Amino acid sequence: MSDELDNRVILNGEEVSLETPKIGAEPAAPKKRDLWWLRLMLRYPIWTFMVIVGGGGAILSSAWQPLERYFPKLNEFIHSDVTDENDAKYQIFKMQESAKSYKSAGAVCDDPKASFETCRASLIAAEPALNDISARVGKLNAAWNKELAQGTMPEVCVRAGSQVYGAYNEYIFREKQILSAIKNADSKSQASMAALEQTLDTVGPAESKAIDNLANLPPWPSECANY
């Protein structure tokens, strides 16, 4: 009798046996498997897209203009290296965009009412645009040198390309000289401003010549359409 009582307890006002299954928290849900592939897709969305698209890469490459409107970062990724005509067209387009931004910044300095500090701030803000021009010209130039290394390019095309990239590289070099001098100038120091003026007198004519040479490049020869 005592054994039977020992095996019974009062639960919720009712006498039940200890052998009765206990009511407690719901059993823990089985642990879900780690979806490593999903985490990988989320971490590297561009690579995932390229893997999924696969053979559509060539289509995306040729459709760089509409792609630029909706997926500019993807467009930049696709054309990060210049390997074909579409890459070259994309790089030229982006370079021209940066050139417009940099030119607009320089226009602020052409205003006779603009102070030195206003001009200086405008050019410094446009420095990323100048660096972008330099980077894209560098990519195009590298691709051009690969074509030259093949040794099959007509001489007229070799001369034309050398003239184009020579003009761009000279322009970028002179603009960086001017920008560096202006960035380092201290408007509160007469000595600093005098040094800046001397630099502008020295580099200014070369910069103007570089701008003129770039603006007056001859048309690309028709026989070099494939280069």
C-alpha positions in Angstrom: 0.0 0.0 0.0 2.8 2.4 0.9 4.5 1.5 -2.3 1.4 2.5 -4.3 1.1 5.8 -2.4 4.8 6.5 -3.0 4.2 6.1 -6.7 1.4 8.7 -6.7 1.4 12.5 -6.6 -1.2 15.3 -6.8 -1.0 17.1 -10.2 -3.5 19.9 -11.0 -5.7 18.6 -8.1 -5.7 15.1 -9.4 -3.9 12.0 -8.1 -1.8 10.5 -10.8 0.9 7.9 -11.0 4.5 8.8 -11.4 4.5 6.5 -14.4 2.1 9.0 -16.1 4.0 10.8 -18.9 5.0 14.3 -17.7 3.5 17.3 -19.5 6.2 19.9 -20.1 7.6 22.1 -22.9 7.1 20.9 -26.4 10.1 18.9 -27.7 12.7 21.0 -29.5 12.3 21.1 -33.2 14.9 19.2 -35.1 17.9 21.4 -36.0 17.7 22.5 -39.5 20.6 21.7 -41.8 23.0 24.6 -42.4 22.2 26.0 -45.8 25.8 26.8 -46.7 25.0 27.3 -50.3 22.4 29.9 -49.5 24.9 31.8 -47.3 27.4 31.6 -50.1 24.9 33.0 -52.6 24.0 35.9 -50.3 27.6 36.7 -49.6 28.7 36.7 -53.3 25.6 37.8 -55.2 27.6 38.9 -58.3 29.4 35.6 -58.7 26.1 33.8 -58.1 24.5 35.8 -60.8 27.3 35.1 -63.3 27.2 31.3 -62.5 23.4 31.2 -62.9 23.5 33.2 -66.1 26.4 31.2 -67.5 26.3 31.5 -71.2 24.3 34.7 -71.1 27.5 36.6 -70.2 28.1 37.6 -73.8 24.5 38.9 -74.1 25.0 41.0 -71.0 28.3 42.3 -72.3 26.7 43.6 -75.5 23.8 45.1 -73.6 25.9 47.3 -71.4 23.9 50.4 -72.2 20.5 49.3 -70.7 22.4 47.4 -68.0 24.1 50.6 -66.9 20.7 52.2 -66.0 19.5 49.4 -63.7 22.6 47.5 -62.6 25.6 49.8 -62.8 27.7 47.8 -60.3 27.1 44.6 -62.2 28.0 46.5 -65.4 31.3 47.6 -63.9 32.0 44.1 -62.8 31.3 42.6 -66.3 33.6 45.2 -68.0 36.3 45.5 -65.4 38.8 44.2 -67.9 39.0 45.3 -71.5 38.9 42.1 -73.6 36.6 43.0 -76.4 34.8 45.9 -78.2 32.0 46.1 -75.7 34.4 46.4 -72.8 36.2 49.2 -74.7 33.0 51.1 -75.4 31.9 50.8 -71.8 35.2 52.2 -70.5 35.1 55.1 -73.0 31.6 55.9 -71.9 32.5 55.9 -68.2 35.6 57.9 -68.9 33.6 60.6 -70.8 31.2 60.8 -67.8 34.1 61.5 -65.5 35.6 64.0 -67.9 32.3 65.9 -67.9 32.4 66.0 -64.1 36.0 67.2 -64.0 35.3 69.8 -66.6 32.4 71.2 -64.6 34.6 71.5 -61.6 37.2 73.4 -63.6 34.5 75.7 -64.9 34.0 77.0 -61.3 37.6 78.3 -61.4 36.9 80.2 -64.7 34.4 82.4 -62.9 36.2 85.7 -62.2 34.1 86.1 -59.1 35.1 82.7 -57.6 37.6 82.9 -54.7 40.6 80.7 -54.6 39.1 78.6 -51.8 36.0 78.1 -53.9 38.0 77.0 -56.9 40.3 74.8 -54.7 37.3 73.1 -53.1 35.7 72.4 -56.4 38.8 70.8 -57.9 39.5 68.7 -54.8 35.9 67.4 -54.9 36.5 66.4 -58.5 39.7 64.6 -57.9 37.9 61.1 -57.9 36.7 62.0 -61.4 40.3 62.7 -62.6 41.5 59.5 -61.0 38.7 57.6 -62.7 39.7 59.0 -66.1 43.3 57.9 -65.4 42.2 54.4 -64.4 40.1 53.9 -67.4 42.7 55.2 -69.8 45.1 52.9 -68.2 42.8 49.9 -68.8 42.3 50.9 -72.5 46.0 51.5 -72.9 46.9 48.1 -71.5 44.5 46.4 -73.9 46.0 48.5 -76.8 49.5 47.3 -75.9 48.3 43.7 -76.0 47.1 44.3 -79.5 50.4 45.9 -80.4 52.3 42.9 -79.0 50.5 40.7 -81.6 52.6 42.4 -84.3 49.8 42.3 -86.9 48.5 45.9 -86.6 48.8 48.1 -89.7 51.3 51.0 -89.2 48.7 53.6 -89.6 46.8 52.2 -86.7 49.9 52.0 -84.6 50.5 55.7 -85.2 46.9 56.6 -84.5 46.8 54.7 -81.2 50.1 56.1 -80.1 48.8 59.6 -80.7 45.5 59.1 -78.9 47.0 57.5 -75.8 49.9 59.9 -75.8 47.5 62.8 -75.7 45.4 61.3 -72.9 48.4 60.4 -70.8 49.9 63.9 -71.2 46.6 65.5 -70.3 46.2 63.4 -67.2 49.8 64.1 -66.1 49.4 67.9 -66.4 46.0 67.9 -64.7 47.4 66.0 -61.7 50.3 68.4 -61.5 48.0 71.4 -61.4 45.6 69.7 -58.9 48.5 68.7 -56.6 49.9 72.3 -56.6 46.4 73.7 -55.8 45.7 71.2 -53.0 49.0 71.9 -51.3 48.7 75.7 -51.5 47.9 77.6 -48.3 45.9 80.7 -49.1 47.0 82.3 -45.8 50.7 82.1 -46.7 52.1 84.5 -49.2 55.1 82.3 -49.8 52.8 79.3 -50.6 50.7 81.3 -52.9 53.8 82.7 -54.7 55.0 79.1 -55.2 51.6 78.1 -56.6 51.7 81.0 -59.0 55.1 80.0 -60.2 54.0 76.4 -60.7 50.9 77.5 -62.7 53.1 79.8 -64.8 55.4 76.8 -65.6 52.8 74.0 -65.9 49.9 76.1 -67.2 51.1 76.4 -70.8 51.8 72.6 -71.0 48.4 71.9 -69.6 46.7 74.2 -72.2 48.7 72.5 -74.9 47.6 69.0 -73.6 44.0 70.1 -73.6 44.2 71.4 -77.2 45.9 68.3 -78.4 43.2 66.1 -76.9 40.4 68.3 -78.3 41.9 68.2 -81.8 42.7 64.6 -82.3 42.2 63.5 -85.9 39.4 61.1 -86.7 40.2 57.4 -86.1 41.3 55.9 -89.4 38.6 53.8 -91.2 41.0 51.0 -91.8 41.5 50.7 -88.0 37.9 50.1 -87.2 38.7 46.7 -85.7 41.3 48.0 -83.3 
